[in-house]
């Protein structure tokens, strides 16, 4: 929707759900599962979370929503609690062919009032288990066209549009298939303005991505190094200084002090303006006798979406962090990387 600068148009979605503002500063917006959200209305955000993931893989990029009431009843209270903690936006990183279910995301967004953002792209991590066969024969340009179709026409026939690109690669130097999907991500990001978030196995992999970005004239300020916790402080500092976003995902109760130390190290080098935080929480889903069965990720959190607010922030404040610095990490940085220009 085209609006004059300074005019906000609010759309109340069905079921009394999340309000979506269609116009932001200088035309910038966040593309949620319920449409465009003015970037200044994004609020506090978790940059890398999941709702449901099917680790058995799925045939299609999007798993249709079939009104699984049990799934909604299980997950909705946690999203409502997340909202009570002051968070208003969640970036859902479940990739295509691993149970991405944008109908479910849309329903949960409407009922919870949390703005949820989904993605496009393919996932070559885990020994390429989740890649569709056509990836092996098609070029980066052809792959990019399929993701651009989701950007232009919506995901499958849902009318839901992606708000960022999610890829996955393993450890070490990128192989030819990983290079192919990353190049496709570069193409789509350049054409759409969407951020490119790449699940990354280790520091050697992000160095390889950086070299590929340079070779393809890609602006690394649009690149999120997902799972940057799986590297060294020196590697994180080096990539942040180059302009890459450092996403410390998997914040959890059992390794809390390790995350505190990583954040403090970035602060010491004046790099908090390149930092993103999230839990990588969510549920795996299977079906037993036709009924959905959910199991919380075994990532060190007994309750999803809470550890940053209820434990990490407290420890950082004890370390001398200010509220302005926390707002930079959880509000301003996500705005900068995820904003899309109209």
N, C-alpha and C positions, 0 to 999 in steps of 0.2 A: 504494500500500500504506500503510495507516494503522499507525503505530507510536507507542509512548510516547516522550516526549521523553527523549533521552539513549541510546536503544537503537538500535543500527545493525544493519540487515539487509542482508547482502551476497548478491548474486546473481552467480554465476559463469556468464557467458554461453557459448554454444556456441563452439567452436573455440579455447578457451583465451583469449578476448579480454578486453576491458576489464571491470574490476569496477565495478559500479554500486551505490552506497549509496542506499537509498530514502528516508532520512529525515535532515533536517538541523536546524540550530539554528532553533527556533521554527517548524518545519515548512517552512522554505525549501528549495527545491531548484532544480537546473538540469535542464531537460528535454533529455536527449541522444537520439540516434537509437536507443539501447539502453535507454531508460527513464529514470526519475528518478535524479538524482545529488545526494546531500546537498551543500549549497552549500559547506560547509567542506572537502569532498573535491575541489573543482574544481581547485585548484592553479593553477599559472601558465598563463595563457591568451593565445591570439592571437584578437583580437576580430573580425577581418575578413579571412578567407582564402577560397580556393576550392579545390576538388578538380578537377572538370571542368566546363566551361561550353561550351554549344553556341551560338555566336554566329549560327548560321543560324536560330535559334529552333526550338522544338518545339511540336507541336500541343497536347500535354497538359501540365498543370502539373508532372507528375512523369514523367521518362523512365525506363521500367522497366529494372531491372538484369537483364542477360542473361548474366551470368557471363563478362564480358570479361576473360579472364585476363591479356591483354597490358596492359590498363589497370592492373590490380592490381599486376602485376610491376613496372611502371614507377614507380608512385606510392608503393607501400609502403615502399621504402628511405628515402624522404625523410621519411615520417612516423615511422619508427623512429629516424632521426637527430634529428628534432625532439624525440622523447621523451628521447633521450640528452642533449639540451641542457637538460632539466629542465622542459619544457612537458608538460602533461597534458591540456589541453583546447583544441579548435579550433572556432571558430564559423564555419560554412560559409555564405557569403552568396550563393551562386548562387540567383537567384530562380526562381519558377515561369515556365515557358514559355521558359527559356533553358538547358535541359538539366539542371535539378535532378534528381538521381538518388539518392534516399534509400536504395535497396537497395545501391548501390555504397558509399555513406557508411557504412552499417551493417556491411558486409563489411570495409571497411578499418579501421573502428573496432575490430572484433573481432580482427583480425589484428595490429594495431599496438599496441593497448592505449591509444590516444589517444581520449579522450572527444570525440565530434563532435556538434555541435548544428546542426540545420537550421532552416528558416524557413517562414513562410507570407507571402502578400502578392503584389502585382503591381509591375511595373517600368515606369514611364512615361518614363524617360530615353531617350536616343538616338532622339529624335523619335517616341516611342511605338511603335517598331518591334515591341516584344515584348508589347504589350497585346492580350488577346483581344477580339474584337468586342463582346462583351456589356457591356464596361466603358462603352461610349459611350451605352448606353440604360438601364442599371440605376442605381439610386440608391446612395448611400454605404451605406445600411442593408442593401440586398440584397447588395452586394459583401462587406460585413462578415460576413453570414451564411455565405457560402461559405468564408471563412477560419476562422470559428468552427467550421464543420463539420470542418475539418482538425484543429482543436484538440480537438474532442470525440470524433471517430471515427477520426482518423488521416489521413495523406496518401494519397489514392487507396485502394487495398486493401492497403497495405503494413504496417499496424499501427505505423507510425512517426509520432511526433507532433512538431510544431514547437516550438521553444524560444524563438523571438522572431519579430518581424514585420519583414520586409525590403521596403521600397518604394524607388522610384527616381523622381527628378524632375530636370528640366533646370536651365538658368540663368534668372535673373530672377524676377520675381513669378510665383507659381503661377498657371497658367491654370485654366480650369474643370474639366478632366479631372484635372489634378494635385491640385486642391483636393478633388475627389471621392474619389480613392484615399487621400489623407492623412486626410480625415475618417473614412473607413472604418477606417484604421489606428488613429485615436483611439478609435473605438468598440470595436474588438477589444482594444486594450491596456487600456482601462478595465474590460472584462468579464473579462479573463483574467489581468491583471498582467504580461503579456509586454512586454518592452522593444520600442520602435519605432525601428528603424535606417533612416534615409532617405539613400540616395545623393543627394547634393546638388551641383548644378553650380557654385554660387558663393555669395558672401556675401549678395547680394540675395535669393536663394532662401531661405536660412535665416531671414532677417528676415521674409519672407513667411510661412514656416512658423510662426514664433514668434507673429505676429499672429493667424494662424488658430487656433493652440493657445489663445491667450487668449480668442478669440471662442467657442471650443467648450469652455471650462472644462477643458482638458487639462493635466495636471501635466507640465511640461517636464522634470522630473527623470527621466521615463521615455523621453525623446527623445535619440537618438544622432545627432549631426551627422556623418554619414559623408562622408569626403573633405574634412574641414575644412582640409586643407592647401591647398585651392584657394581661399584667401581671404587676408585680411590679418591681421596680429597683432591689430590693434585690433578687428576683427570677431570673432576667436576669443575674445579677452579679454571683450568685451561679452557674447557669448552664454554663455560659461562663468559669468560673474557672475550671469546670469539663471537658472542651474541646468541648462542644456543640457550634455550630455556631448560633449566635443570629441574626435573620433576622427581621428587622423592616420594615414591608411592610405597604402599605397604606399611605405612606407619602403624605400629601395633604395640600392644601392651608388653609383650615379651622382649622386645628390642628397643624399648622407648629411649633409653640413654644413648644408644648408638645414633638414633635420629636426632636427638638433642645435640650431640657432638657434631654431626654433619651440618646442621643448620648454623650452629655457632661458628664453625669454620668459614662458612660462606659470609656470615656477618663480618668476621674479622677482615675479610678481603673486600668489603663493601660491595657484595654481590647479591644482597637480598632482593634487589630489583630484577634478578633473573630466576628466582626460586618459586616453585610451585609445590604444593603439598597435597597428599591424598592418602586414603587407606587401602585402596584396591580391594574393598570389601564387596560381598555379594553372595549369591546362592548358586550352587549347581542344581540343575533340574533333570530329573528322569521321570519316567511314567511307569507306574505299577498298576496293572489291571485297568489301564486307561485313565488313571488318576495321577495328577502331578505329585511328585515327591521332591521335596526341597531339602538341601543340606547346606548349611552355612560353610563358606570357604574356611579351610583350616589354615589361616594366615596369622594366627596369634591374637586375634580379637574375639572375645567372647560375645560381644554385642557390636553389630555393625555401625559404622558411620559416627562413632562417638569419641574415639581415643584422642583425636586432635583437639577437640573442644574441652574434653573433660580431664585430659592428662598432659598432652604435649604442650599446650598453651600455658598451663600452670608452670611447668618446668622452665619454659622459655622466659616467662615473666620473672621467675626466680633468678634467671641468668642475666637479668637487666634489660630484656627486650621491652619496648614500649608498645602501647596500643597502636600507634601509627605504623610501627613496623609490622605488627601482626595484620593490620588492615592492608598493608602493601602486599603481603604474601597471599592473603586469602580473598582480597577484593580487587585491588588495583592490577596486580599481575595477571590474574585470569581474564580481566577485562581486556588488557592490552593484547594478549596472545589470541584470544578467541573472538574478538570483535571482527565483524565483516562489514566492509563498506558497501552501501547501496549502489 
